[in-house]
Structure formats: C-alpha cells, structure tokens
Amino acid sequence: MDQARHFLTQFTGTQAYLVFYFVLVGCGIGFPFNSDLTLISASVLAALGYFKLPFLIPIAFLGLLSGDTINFFVARKYGPRILTRAPFRWILSPEKVSSAEKFLEENGTRFLFCVRFLPLIRTALFFTAGSLQVKPKTFYLLNGVATIIYLSILMNLAFYAGENIDSLVSTFKHFQFFLLGSLILLVLAVIIRRKMKGPILS
C-alpha cells in the first residue's frame, strides 16, 4: 500500500485525479494493479490533504465502471469465439456453456451484485459474465449499485481511519476472503441442489 501512496503523490492537481482514474480503469481490464489498495491509499491521501474525498469517490466510480465496461463488452464480442477454441472448448463444451448461460440468467442478480466485493477474481468474473451474454442493463444496474455501496463504505472508512489504516486493510482483506468463501459455498449448494433435480453442467 505504501507503494501505491508513493506513486499517487508523484502527481498533483488535475493530473493526480486523472492518474487515479486511469489506474482504476487498468484494474478493470486486468492490469497488475490492486484496486482495493489504490482506493484505500487515495482515501488516506485525501485525509492528509492531497485529494478531496468528494471528488475522489465519483472519479473512483467512473474509473471502476469504465474498466469493467471495457472488460464486459470485449467479452461479449470476442468471448463466445474464444470459448469455441482450444483449450477453452475442451473445458467448456457448448452444452456446458448453454447450461451456464441459463444458470447466470436465473441467478445473475445475486452473482453480479456480489462480484464487486470479491478480491482477486473480479476481472475474470466480469469477463465470464460478458462471454455468457449477460444483459448490459443487468450488468450496469447491479454492478453500479454494488460499486456505489462498496466505494462509499471503503473510502470513507479509509479516510477516517487515518493512522489505523493498516489495521483496516487487514480487517478488510479478512472480510473479503470470508465473503468469497461464503459465495463459493452458496454456488456449490445451488449446483448440488439443481443436480438433485436434474443436470446443470453435464
């Protein structure tokens, strides 16, 4: 996190906000940046006077949503073609893709809303949603609402945490992994339940 803070302090004024925006866009399309640490670092810098938090939050929203949008629509256009090529088609047969599309259609609300709160796999999950042709309206509505909630909580907590920021980061990471584990268990439970009624991905 110190590296993110040091990087952001290399810029001033409008340039600093633009860099912050484009770093978050990069996070959404798979660049090796950590969006959580970038958001927390920028919020701490806001507490120190480098940024203004009322400007940071909407810029963060636009940056995250811009990156997610690029990822999602690239996947919508090229994802199905990618899924028909080796080795992807060996892993996901057309039948499995069709079943997964049906699963996302029926469970997409819960799935897409939770993605914003999960660590490590957001980019892959949004790409998967695009590849499986989740409706853009569903994507924007659920991801947008989740992102507003996520940013409002995380950035305000980081802003007011001040010197206790390291403790906040540790707690936040534990919460994210707990949520990720809970979602995995929930998905497994849904799959097992549906398999008992009839095959989903077989």
C-alpha positions in Angstrom: 0.0 0.0 0.0 2.9 2.3 0.7 4.0 1.9 -3.0 0.5 3.0 -4.2 0.6 6.0 -1.9 4.1 7.0 -3.1 3.1 6.6 -6.7 0.0 8.8 -6.4 1.9 11.5 -4.6 4.2 11.9 -7.6 1.3 13.9 -9.3 -0.6 17.0 -8.3 -3.8 18.8 -9.2 -5.9 17.6 -12.1 -3.1 15.3 -13.2 -3.3 13.3 -9.9 -7.0 12.7 -10.4 -6.5 11.6 -14.0 -3.8 9.2 -13.0 -6.1 7.8 -10.2 -8.9 7.4 -12.8 -6.7 5.6 -15.3 -5.2 3.3 -12.7 -8.7 2.1 -11.8 -9.6 1.6 -15.4 -6.5 -0.5 -15.7 -7.6 -2.6 -12.7 -10.8 -3.4 -14.5 -9.1 -4.7 -17.7 -6.6 -6.9 -16.0 -3.5 -4.7 -15.4 -1.5 -5.8 -12.4 -2.8 -3.1 -10.0 -4.8 -3.7 -6.8 -7.9 -1.6 -7.0 -8.6 -2.0 -3.2 -5.2 -0.8 -2.2 -5.4 2.1 -4.7 -8.8 3.2 -3.3 -7.6 3.0 0.3 -4.3 4.8 -0.5 -6.1 7.6 -2.3 -8.5 8.0 0.6 -5.7 8.2 3.1 -4.0 10.8 1.0 -7.3 12.7 1.0 -7.2 12.7 4.8 -3.7 14.2 4.5 -4.9 16.9 2.1 -3.5 15.5 -1.2 -7.0 14.9 -2.6 -10.6 16.0 -1.9 -12.7 13.0 -1.0 -15.9 14.4 -2.5 -14.1 14.4 -5.9 -12.3 11.1 -5.4 -15.4 9.0 -4.9 -17.2 9.9 -8.1 -13.9 9.6 -10.0 -13.4 6.2 -8.5 -16.9 5.1 -9.5 -16.3 6.2 -13.1 -12.9 4.6 -13.2 -14.0 1.2 -11.9 -17.1 1.2 -14.1 -15.1 2.2 -17.2 -12.7 -0.6 -16.7 -15.5 -3.1 -16.0 -17.4 -1.9 -19.1 -14.4 -2.4 -21.4 -13.8 -5.9 -20.0 -17.5 -6.8 -20.2 -18.1 -5.7 -23.8 -14.8 -7.1 -25.1 -16.0 -10.4 -23.6 -19.5 -10.0 -25.1 -18.0 -9.6 -28.6 -15.0 -11.9 -28.5 -15.7 -14.2 -25.5 -18.0 -16.6 -27.4 -15.4 -17.0 -30.1 -12.7 -17.6 -27.6 -14.8 -20.3 -25.9 -15.1 -22.2 -29.1 -11.3 -22.6 -29.4 -8.9 -25.0 -27.8 -8.2 -25.3 -24.9 -11.3 -23.5 -23.7 -13.8 -25.7 -25.7 -12.2 -28.8 -24.1 -13.1 -27.4 -20.7 -16.4 -25.8 -21.6 -18.4 -27.7 -24.2 -21.3 -26.0 -26.0 -23.7 -27.8 -23.8 -21.9 -26.6 -20.6 -21.8 -23.0 -21.9 -25.6 -23.2 -22.7 -26.2 -24.5 -19.2 -24.0 -21.9 -17.6 -25.9 -19.2 -19.5 -29.2 -20.5 -18.1 -27.7 -20.6 -14.6 -26.5 -17.0 -14.9 -29.8 -15.9 -16.3 -31.6 -17.4 -13.3 -29.0 -16.4 -10.7 -27.4 -13.3 -12.3 -28.8 -10.8 -9.8 -27.0 -12.4 -6.8 -23.9 -13.3 -8.8 -23.2 -9.8 -10.3 -24.0 -7.9 -7.2 -21.5 -9.9 -5.2 -18.6 -9.6 -7.7 -17.7 -6.1 -6.7 -17.0 -7.2 -3.1 -14.8 -10.2 -4.0 -11.0 -10.0 -4.2 -8.7 -11.4 -6.9 -11.3 -12.6 -9.3 -13.4 -9.6 -10.3 -11.9 -9.2 -13.7 -12.3 -12.8 -14.6 -15.9 -12.9 -13.3 -17.0 -9.8 -15.3 -15.3 -11.3 -18.4 -17.2 -14.5 -17.9 -20.5 -12.7 -17.5 -19.8 -10.8 -20.8 -18.8 -14.0 -22.6 -22.0 -15.7 -21.5 -24.1 -12.7 -22.8 -25.4 -11.3 -19.6 -27.7 -8.4 -20.5 -25.9 -5.0 -20.3 -28.8 -3.5 -18.4 -28.4 -6.2 -15.7 -24.6 -5.6 -15.6 -24.8 -1.9 -15.3 -27.6 -1.9 -12.7 -26.2 -4.5 -10.3 -22.5 -3.6 -10.7 -23.3 0.1 -10.5 -25.3 -0.2 -7.2 -22.7 -2.6 -5.7 -19.9 -0.2 -6.7 -21.6 2.8 -5.1 -22.1 0.9 -1.8 -18.5 -0.5 -1.9 -16.9 2.8 -2.6 -18.9 4.7 0.0 -18.1 2.3 2.7 -14.4 1.6 1.9 -13.2 5.1 1.0 -15.0 6.8 4.0 -13.6 4.1 6.4 -10.1 4.6 5.0 -10.4 8.4 5.1 -11.4 8.4 8.8 -9.1 5.5 9.8 -6.0 7.7 9.5 -3.1 6.2 11.4 -5.1 2.9 12.0 -5.2 2.2 8.2 -3.0 -0.9 8.4 -5.5 -2.5 10.8 -8.4 -1.5 8.5 -6.6 -3.1 5.5 -6.1 -6.4 7.4 -9.7 -6.5 8.6 -11.0 -5.6 5.1 -8.9 -8.4 3.5 -10.3 -11.0 6.0 -13.8 -9.8 5.3 -13.3 -10.2 1.5 -12.0 -13.7 1.8 -14.8 -14.6 4.2 -17.3 -13.3 1.6 -15.5 -15.1 -1.2 -15.7 -18.4 0.7 -19.3 -17.9 1.5 -20.2 -17.2 -2.1 -18.3 -20.3 -3.3 -20.3 -22.4 -0.7 -23.5 -20.8 -1.9 -22.8 -21.6 -5.5 -21.9 -25.1 -4.7 -25.1 -25.5 -2.7 -27.2 -24.2 -5.6 -25.4 -26.5 -8.1 -25.8 -29.6 -5.8 -29.5 -28.7 -5.3 -30.1 -28.4 -9.0 -28.2 -31.6 -9.8 -30.5 -33.4 -7.4 -33.4 -32.1 -9.6 -31.6 -32.5 -12.9 -28.2 -32.0 -14.5 -26.9 -28.4 -14.9 -23.5 -28.6 -16.5 -23.4 -32.2 -17.7 
